[in-house]
Amino acid sequence: MKRRDFFKTAAICGVASTLPAALGQEKSNAIQENGAMNQIPLVRSAGTRKGDMLYRTLGSTGEKVSAIGIGGYHIGNHGLMEEESIRLIRSGIDRGITFMDNSWDYNEGQSEIRMGKALKDGYRDKVFLMTKLDGRTKESAESQMNTSLERLQTDHIDLVQHHEIIRFDDPDRIFAEGGAMEAVLAAKKAGKVRYIGFTGHKDPHIHLYMLKVAADHGFHFDTVQMPLNVMDAHFRSFGKMVLPELVKQKIGVLGMKSMGDSVILKSKVVSPIECLHYSLSLPTSVVITGIDKPEILDQAFEATKTFQPMNREQIAQLLAKTKEVAMAGKYELFKTSSHFDSTAQHPDWLGGETSWVQEMAPSA
């Protein structure tokens, strides 16, 4: 299926991979609004509890990881001293958090540098370390990956994810000849990478297309990272459209933007604990949350300490509180604005166009 055909199907059906092709637009819209096929999956178990932390299995990898992950962006914030960042990371690990999130581009590399320092003195062996790459070409991805390894002061990264899959041409570029996937697969073969995933926050149709392109190339992702929060169900929903497919394929789900970088909290209709409990109630392997001060770290542990999976009725009650303010995506700026689109602001990070585009496009 061509990309344009996929887009048409997805636009009509909402979930191209789960709705039969024979369904007409009217019927598929009815299913999208009312049918069980669009019901957001819920977690079956809270996970394994040890102390105040919960642990879950990462998709089909067999890896056990903490249900809460430390978000890499916030620990590199300019307003946070390096010593404070290191102390927060180590305190989180000492208390049971094992999943570390990061990205090559966070805070001009400071997030990876600080995490690398924090993971010295034996802490590296206690965590599952993830970072992300922006490069779309083999050359750019390889360069970024080597930089990340150096900053993180490690000889391998447990999980590398293609970052910000927010354009329909991102999957095509990554899987093209000479694309970023070649670099990541080579790194995995060399023992520098253990697992491979992708992230995105813009449109669930693009996530579904990424999964389609991967399948066309005989590739199965280990993880997918995406927004899963109390607003998402009402607008361009990753929970309704992508999450069922990830569960079906046994792909590890990394939930992010549970509070939308605090923007969701400005709606005044939900609390931080409600936001975390909602995301934990979905079949997420990890809920990644920004932690930039001790009280926010305490908040994350309070969420896991008090967590019990929400049932359908409780989910419905919580979503009813957010429906009116969430319908237009007002509080999910990552979907409706370019504010969170780092690669859109720095297209040079992606690398050049594929050789095919360079060959076929008219010269300027």
C-alpha positions in Angstrom: 0.0 0.0 0.0 1.3 3.4 -1.0 1.6 6.1 1.7 -1.1 8.2 0.2 -3.5 5.1 0.1 -2.7 4.3 3.7 -3.5 7.9 4.7 -6.8 7.7 2.9 -7.7 4.5 4.6 -6.6 5.7 8.0 -8.5 9.0 7.6 -11.7 7.1 6.8 -11.4 4.3 9.3 -9.4 5.7 12.2 -7.6 2.4 12.7 -6.6 1.1 9.4 -5.0 -2.1 10.8 -8.1 -3.2 12.7 -11.1 -2.2 10.6 -12.1 -4.4 7.7 -11.5 -2.8 4.3 -15.1 -3.5 3.3 -16.5 -1.1 5.9 -18.0 2.1 4.5 -17.2 5.5 5.9 -20.5 5.9 7.8 -20.2 2.5 9.5 -16.5 3.0 10.4 -17.3 6.4 11.9 -20.0 4.9 14.0 -17.6 2.2 15.2 -15.0 4.9 15.9 -17.4 6.8 18.1 -19.3 4.0 19.8 -17.8 0.6 19.2 -15.7 -1.7 21.3 -13.0 -1.7 18.6 -12.0 1.7 19.7 -12.1 1.1 23.4 -8.8 1.9 25.1 -7.2 -1.2 26.5 -6.6 -1.4 30.2 -3.8 -3.1 32.1 -4.7 -6.4 33.7 -2.3 -6.2 36.6 -0.6 -3.3 38.4 2.7 -5.2 38.0 5.1 -6.7 40.5 5.5 -4.5 43.6 8.8 -4.1 45.3 8.9 -1.5 48.0 7.1 1.6 46.6 7.9 0.8 42.9 6.1 -1.4 40.4 7.8 -3.4 37.7 6.4 -4.5 34.4 7.6 -6.6 31.4 8.8 -4.5 28.4 6.7 -5.9 25.6 8.0 -9.2 24.3 11.6 -8.5 25.3 11.4 -10.3 28.6 13.0 -7.3 30.3 11.6 -6.2 33.7 11.6 -2.4 34.1 10.2 0.1 36.5 6.7 1.3 35.7 8.0 4.8 36.1 10.9 6.1 34.1 12.9 9.2 34.6 12.5 11.7 31.8 15.8 12.8 30.3 14.7 16.3 29.2 14.0 17.7 32.6 17.1 16.5 34.3 19.1 18.6 31.8 17.2 21.8 32.3 19.3 24.9 32.4 17.7 25.9 35.7 18.9 22.7 37.4 22.5 22.5 38.5 24.4 19.4 37.3 25.0 18.2 40.9 21.2 18.4 41.5 20.5 16.3 38.3 23.0 13.6 39.3 21.6 13.5 42.8 18.0 13.2 41.5 18.9 10.4 39.1 20.8 8.4 41.7 18.1 9.0 44.4 15.5 7.6 41.9 17.6 4.6 41.2 18.3 3.9 44.9 14.5 4.0 45.5 13.8 1.6 42.7 13.5 3.4 39.3 15.3 1.4 36.7 14.2 3.0 33.4 16.2 6.0 32.1 14.9 8.1 29.2 17.1 10.4 27.2 17.7 11.8 23.7 20.7 12.9 21.7 19.2 16.4 21.3 18.0 17.1 24.8 19.4 20.4 26.1 22.3 20.5 23.6 23.5 17.2 24.9 23.6 18.2 28.6 20.9 15.6 29.5 23.0 12.7 28.2 26.2 14.2 29.7 24.6 14.5 33.2 23.0 11.1 33.0 26.4 9.6 32.0 28.0 11.1 35.1 25.1 9.9 37.3 25.5 6.3 36.0 29.1 6.0 37.0 30.2 4.2 40.2 28.1 1.1 39.4 24.8 2.8 38.7 24.9 1.9 35.0 24.5 -1.8 35.9 21.3 -1.0 37.8 19.3 0.6 35.0 17.7 0.0 31.6 19.1 2.9 29.5 17.3 4.4 26.6 18.1 7.3 24.3 16.8 8.6 21.0 18.3 9.6 17.6 17.0 12.3 15.3 19.0 11.3 12.2 17.1 9.9 9.2 20.1 8.9 7.2 22.6 6.2 8.0 25.4 8.7 8.3 23.6 11.1 10.6 22.1 8.4 12.8 25.5 6.7 13.2 27.2 9.9 14.2 24.5 10.8 16.8 24.6 7.3 18.2 28.4 7.4 18.7 28.0 10.8 20.4 25.3 9.4 22.7 27.5 6.5 23.7 30.4 8.8 24.5 28.2 11.2 26.5 26.5 8.4 28.4 29.9 6.8 29.2 28.7 3.4 28.2 29.7 0.7 25.6 26.0 -0.1 24.9 22.5 1.4 25.1 19.7 -0.9 26.0 17.2 0.8 23.8 17.6 3.2 20.9 14.5 4.9 19.5 14.0 6.8 16.3 12.9 10.2 17.6 10.0 12.4 16.7 8.2 10.4 14.0 5.9 13.3 13.3 5.9 13.5 9.5 4.6 10.9 7.1 8.0 10.8 5.3 9.9 9.9 8.5 9.2 6.2 8.2 10.1 6.1 4.5 13.4 7.9 5.1 14.4 5.8 8.0 13.7 2.5 6.2 15.1 3.7 2.8 18.4 2.5 1.4 21.0 4.4 3.3 18.5 5.3 6.0 18.8 5.5 9.7 17.6 1.9 10.3 20.8 0.6 8.6 22.9 2.4 11.2 20.8 1.2 14.2 20.8 -2.4 12.9 24.6 -2.3 12.4 25.0 -1.0 15.9 22.8 -3.8 17.3 24.9 -6.3 15.4 28.0 -4.8 16.9 26.6 -5.0 20.5 26.1 -1.3 20.9 22.3 -1.5 21.0 20.1 -4.2 22.4 16.6 -3.1 21.4 15.0 -0.7 18.8 11.9 1.5 19.0 10.5 4.8 17.9 8.7 7.8 19.4 6.3 10.5 18.2 3.7 12.9 19.6 1.9 14.4 16.7 -0.7 12.1 15.0 -1.6 8.5 15.7 -2.0 7.9 11.9 1.8 8.5 11.5 2.5 5.9 14.2 0.3 3.4 12.4 2.1 4.2 9.2 5.5 3.6 10.8 4.3 0.2 12.0 3.1 -0.5 8.4 6.4 0.5 6.8 8.3 -1.6 9.4 6.2 -4.6 8.6 6.7 -4.1 4.9 10.5 -4.4 5.6 10.1 -7.5 7.8 11.0 -5.5 10.9 9.2 -5.7 14.3 9.8 -2.9 16.8 10.5 -3.7 20.4 9.0 -0.5 21.8 6.9 2.5 20.8 6.7 5.7 22.8 3.7 8.0 22.5 1.5 10.4 24.5 -1.0 8.7 26.8 -2.8 11.0 29.2 -6.3 12.0 30.5 -6.9 14.3 27.5 -5.7 12.0 24.7 -8.9 9.9 24.5 -10.9 12.9 23.3 -8.7 14.2 20.5 -6.5 12.5 17.9 -6.2 9.6 20.3 -3.1 7.4 20.5 -4.8 5.4 23.2 -7.7 4.5 20.9 -5.9 4.1 17.6 -2.4 2.9 18.3 -2.4 1.2 21.7 -4.6 -1.7 20.7 -2.2 -2.5 17.8 0.8 -2.4 20.1 -0.9 -4.7 22.5 -1.8 -7.0 19.6 1.8 -7.1 18.4 3.2 -7.4 21.9 5.3 -4.2 21.5 6.5 -2.5 24.7 4.5 0.7 25.3 6.3 3.7 26.7 3.8 6.3 27.8 4.8 9.9 27.8 3.4 13.4 28.4 1.1 12.2 31.1 0.9 15.8 32.2 2.0 17.4 28.9 5.0 19.2 30.5 2.5 20.5 33.2 0.2 22.1 30.5 -2.5 19.5 31.2 -2.5 20.5 34.9 -3.3 24.1 33.9 -6.8 22.9 32.9 -7.5 22.6 36.7 -9.6 19.5 36.2 -7.1 16.8 37.2 -4.3 16.3 39.7 -0.8 15.0 39.0 -1.6 11.7 40.8 -4.7 11.2 38.7 -2.7 11.8 35.6 -0.1 9.2 36.6 -2.7 6.7 37.7 -4.5 7.0 34.4 -1.4 6.3 32.4 -0.4 3.4 34.7 -3.9 1.9 34.2 -3.2 1.5 30.5 -1.0 -1.4 29.3 2.1 0.7 29.5 5.4 -1.0 30.3 6.8 2.4 31.5 5.3 5.8 32.1 8.1 8.3 31.6 7.7 11.5 33.6 9.8 14.6 33.9 11.5 14.9 37.3 13.4 18.1 38.2 13.1 18.4 41.9 12.9 16.0 44.9 9.2 16.7 45.5 8.4 15.6 42.0 10.4 12.4 42.5 8.4 11.8 45.7 5.2 12.4 43.7 6.1 9.7 41.2 6.7 7.2 44.1 3.5 8.2 45.7 1.7 7.4 42.5 3.1 3.9 42.3 2.7 3.3 46.0 -1.0 4.1 45.9 -1.8 2.7 42.5 -4.4 0.1 41.8 -5.6 -0.4 38.2 -8.6 1.7 37.4 -11.7 -0.2 36.0 -13.9 0.9 33.1 -16.2 2.8 35.3 -13.4 4.7 37.0 -11.8 5.5 33.7 -15.1 6.8 32.3 -15.6 9.0 35.3 -12.1 10.5 35.0 -12.4 11.0 31.2 -15.8 12.7 31.8 -13.9 15.3 33.8 -11.6 16.1 31.0 -13.9 15.8 28.0 -15.0 19.4 27.7 -11.5 20.9 28.0 -9.8 18.2 25.8 -12.0 18.1 22.7 -10.0 20.5 20.6 -6.5 19.5 21.8 -6.1 22.8 23.7 -4.0 21.3 26.4 -2.1 18.8 24.2 0.2 21.3 22.6 2.5 18.6 21.3 -0.3 17.5 18.9 -1.6 21.0 17.9 1.4 23.2 17.8 5.1 23.0 16.8 6.2 24.0 20.3 7.5 20.4 21.1 8.8 19.7 17.6 12.5 19.9 18.1 13.4 18.4 14.7 11.2 20.9 12.9 13.2 23.6 14.4 16.5 21.9 13.5 16.0 20.0 10.2 19.8 19.7 9.9 19.7 17.1 12.7 17.8 14.8 10.4 20.5 14.6 7.7 20.0 15.2 4.0 17.3 13.8 1.8 17.5 10.3 0.5 19.5 9.7 -2.6 16.2 8.9 -4.5 14.8 12.4 -3.6 18.1 14.0 -4.5 18.1 12.2 -7.9 14.5 12.8 -8.8 13.7 16.3 -7.4 14.1 19.2 -9.9 17.2 21.2 -9.2 16.7 24.7 -7.8 
